[in-house]
Amino acid sequence: NGGMKLSGDIPTCDPATAATFSPDGTRLLVMAGDGVRLWNPLDGASAGPLLRHRNALNTAQFSAHEGLVVTASRDRTIRVWDVSTGQATKQVRLAAPVNWATFIPNSRQVVARAGGRSYLIDVARESEVAQKPPDSGWQLWAESPTGLYGVWTGSGVARLRRIDRDEWIGRPVPFQRRDGATFNADESLVAIA
């Protein structure tokens, strides 16, 4: 059986829509309706308070090391929660329902997507940066999975831009309208086909 154990049902008021383990595997984050709750995956006991929004959640995720959870909701907010206290340490209201939010690995930053735009949120500061055209005449054509990088097109060329640094990466390449772009897993390469 490989040492696996089924611990039974975890009770939720609404149907569970997603679940993810903490990086150390000691807690299970279960998303249901407008909230998430931490559970002990071995015995099914609650491991923290219900973390709620005013509308349904779209995503919930642990940070890699710092005991934080980020949630993204249709109520147009992103919240970062301290799992030891159950308190929201940061809340950002956006102009549209938030599709998703995720921590950037090994950082205190969150990338989120709402209303067709990407946002970079520094958990420690009050700053957000939206993916925006660098100059007139440029159009966002493709984004990396985290939204940290964008492929911009304009005047027959394509360029890669990193939004948290507000800088171009590499040199322009000739561009004709193609079917798509794909990034590798760590977002260090992009292919345009």
VENUR-V106376 format. One record per residue. N is the residue number from 0. RES is the residue in one small letter. NEAR is the number of other C-alpha atoms within 10 Angstrom. D_LAST is the distance of its C-alpha to the last C-alpha in whole Angstrom. Layout:
BEGIN
n:N res:RES near:NEAR d_last:D_LAST
n:N res:RES near:NEAR d_last:D_LAST
END
This chain:
BEGIN
n:0 res:n near:4 d_last:44
n:1 res:g near:4 d_last:42
n:2 res:g near:4 d_last:44
n:3 res:m near:6 d_last:43
n:4 res:k near:10 d_last:45
n:5 res:l near:9 d_last:44
n:6 res:s near:12 d_last:46
n:7 res:g near:10 d_last:46
n:8 res:d near:9 d_last:45
n:9 res:i near:15 d_last:45
n:10 res:p near:13 d_last:46
n:11 res:t near:14 d_last:44
n:12 res:c near:8 d_last:45
n:13 res:d near:11 d_last:42
n:14 res:p near:10 d_last:40
n:15 res:a near:15 d_last:38
n:16 res:t near:13 d_last:34
n:17 res:a near:15 d_last:33
n:18 res:a near:17 d_last:34
n:19 res:t near:15 d_last:33
n:20 res:f near:17 d_last:35
n:21 res:s near:19 d_last:36
n:22 res:p near:14 d_last:35
n:23 res:d near:8 d_last:39
n:24 res:g near:10 d_last:39
n:25 res:t near:13 d_last:42
n:26 res:r near:20 d_last:41
n:27 res:l near:23 d_last:39
n:28 res:l near:22 d_last:38
n:29 res:v near:22 d_last:38
n:30 res:m near:28 d_last:36
n:31 res:a near:20 d_last:38
n:32 res:g near:19 d_last:39
n:33 res:d near:20 d_last:39
n:34 res:g near:24 d_last:40
n:35 res:v near:28 d_last:39
n:36 res:r near:21 d_last:42
n:37 res:l near:25 d_last:42
n:38 res:w near:21 d_last:44
n:39 res:n near:18 d_last:45
n:40 res:p near:21 d_last:43
n:41 res:l near:13 d_last:46
n:42 res:d near:13 d_last:49
n:43 res:g near:17 d_last:47
n:44 res:a near:13 d_last:49
n:45 res:s near:16 d_last:48
n:46 res:a near:17 d_last:47
n:47 res:g near:17 d_last:46
n:48 res:p near:16 d_last:47
n:49 res:l near:15 d_last:45
n:50 res:l near:19 d_last:42
n:51 res:r near:20 d_last:42
n:52 res:h near:20 d_last:40
n:53 res:r near:13 d_last:41
n:54 res:n near:16 d_last:39
n:55 res:a near:17 d_last:36
n:56 res:l near:28 d_last:34
n:57 res:n near:22 d_last:30
n:58 res:t near:21 d_last:30
n:59 res:a near:24 d_last:32
n:60 res:q near:24 d_last:32
n:61 res:f near:22 d_last:34
n:62 res:s near:21 d_last:33
n:63 res:a near:17 d_last:33
n:64 res:h near:13 d_last:37
n:65 res:e near:13 d_last:39
n:66 res:g near:14 d_last:40
n:67 res:l near:21 d_last:38
n:68 res:v near:24 d_last:36
n:69 res:v near:24 d_last:34
n:70 res:t near:29 d_last:34
n:71 res:a near:29 d_last:32
n:72 res:s near:28 d_last:33
n:73 res:r near:20 d_last:33
n:74 res:d near:19 d_last:36
n:75 res:r near:20 d_last:34
n:76 res:t near:21 d_last:35
n:77 res:i near:29 d_last:34
n:78 res:r near:23 d_last:36
n:79 res:v near:24 d_last:37
n:80 res:w near:20 d_last:40
n:81 res:d near:16 d_last:42
n:82 res:v near:19 d_last:42
n:83 res:s near:11 d_last:46
n:84 res:t near:11 d_last:47
n:85 res:g near:18 d_last:45
n:86 res:q near:13 d_last:45
n:87 res:a near:18 d_last:42
n:88 res:t near:14 d_last:42
n:89 res:k near:17 d_last:39
n:90 res:q near:16 d_last:38
n:91 res:v near:15 d_last:36
n:92 res:r near:13 d_last:36
n:93 res:l near:16 d_last:33
n:94 res:a near:11 d_last:33
n:95 res:a near:16 d_last:31
n:96 res:p near:21 d_last:31
n:97 res:v near:26 d_last:29
n:98 res:n near:19 d_last:26
n:99 res:w near:22 d_last:26
n:100 res:a near:27 d_last:27
n:101 res:t near:23 d_last:27
n:102 res:f near:24 d_last:28
n:103 res:i near:17 d_last:27
n:104 res:p near:12 d_last:28
n:105 res:n near:10 d_last:31
n:106 res:s near:13 d_last:31
n:107 res:r near:17 d_last:33
n:108 res:q near:19 d_last:30
n:109 res:v near:23 d_last:29
n:110 res:v near:23 d_last:26
n:111 res:a near:25 d_last:26
n:112 res:r near:22 d_last:24
n:113 res:a near:20 d_last:26
n:114 res:g near:12 d_last:26
n:115 res:g near:9 d_last:22
n:116 res:r near:16 d_last:23
n:117 res:s near:26 d_last:23
n:118 res:y near:22 d_last:26
n:119 res:l near:24 d_last:27
n:120 res:i near:25 d_last:31
n:121 res:d near:18 d_last:33
n:122 res:v near:21 d_last:36
n:123 res:a near:10 d_last:38
n:124 res:r near:10 d_last:38
n:125 res:e near:10 d_last:38
n:126 res:s near:10 d_last:35
n:127 res:e near:17 d_last:32
n:128 res:v near:15 d_last:29
n:129 res:a near:17 d_last:26
n:130 res:q near:23 d_last:23
n:131 res:k near:16 d_last:24
n:132 res:p near:14 d_last:22
n:133 res:p near:15 d_last:24
n:134 res:d near:8 d_last:25
n:135 res:s near:7 d_last:25
n:136 res:g near:10 d_last:22
n:137 res:w near:17 d_last:19
n:138 res:q near:16 d_last:18
n:139 res:l near:19 d_last:16
n:140 res:w near:16 d_last:13
n:141 res:a near:19 d_last:12
n:142 res:e near:21 d_last:14
n:143 res:s near:20 d_last:15
n:144 res:p near:16 d_last:17
n:145 res:t near:21 d_last:20
n:146 res:g near:25 d_last:19
n:147 res:l near:21 d_last:20
n:148 res:y near:24 d_last:17
n:149 res:g near:25 d_last:16
n:150 res:v near:21 d_last:13
n:151 res:w near:22 d_last:15
n:152 res:t near:23 d_last:14
n:153 res:g near:18 d_last:17
n:154 res:s near:10 d_last:18
n:155 res:g near:11 d_last:15
n:156 res:v near:15 d_last:14
n:157 res:a near:22 d_last:12
n:158 res:r near:20 d_last:15
n:159 res:l near:21 d_last:15
n:160 res:r near:22 d_last:18
n:161 res:r near:16 d_last:21
n:162 res:i near:21 d_last:23
n:163 res:d near:19 d_last:26
n:164 res:r near:9 d_last:26
n:165 res:d near:14 d_last:25
n:166 res:e near:11 d_last:24
n:167 res:w near:17 d_last:21
n:168 res:i near:12 d_last:19
n:169 res:g near:9 d_last:18
n:170 res:r near:9 d_last:18
n:171 res:p near:15 d_last:16
n:172 res:v near:12 d_last:13
n:173 res:p near:11 d_last:13
n:174 res:f near:14 d_last:10
n:175 res:q near:12 d_last:10
n:176 res:r near:12 d_last:9
n:177 res:r near:9 d_last:6
n:178 res:d near:7 d_last:6
n:179 res:g near:10 d_last:6
n:180 res:a near:14 d_last:6
n:181 res:t near:15 d_last:8
n:182 res:f near:16 d_last:11
n:183 res:n near:11 d_last:14
n:184 res:a near:10 d_last:17
n:185 res:d near:10 d_last:19
n:186 res:e near:14 d_last:16
n:187 res:s near:9 d_last:17
n:188 res:l near:10 d_last:13
n:189 res:v near:18 d_last:10
n:190 res:a near:9 d_last:6
n:191 res:i near:14 d_last:4
n:192 res:a near:9 d_last:0
END
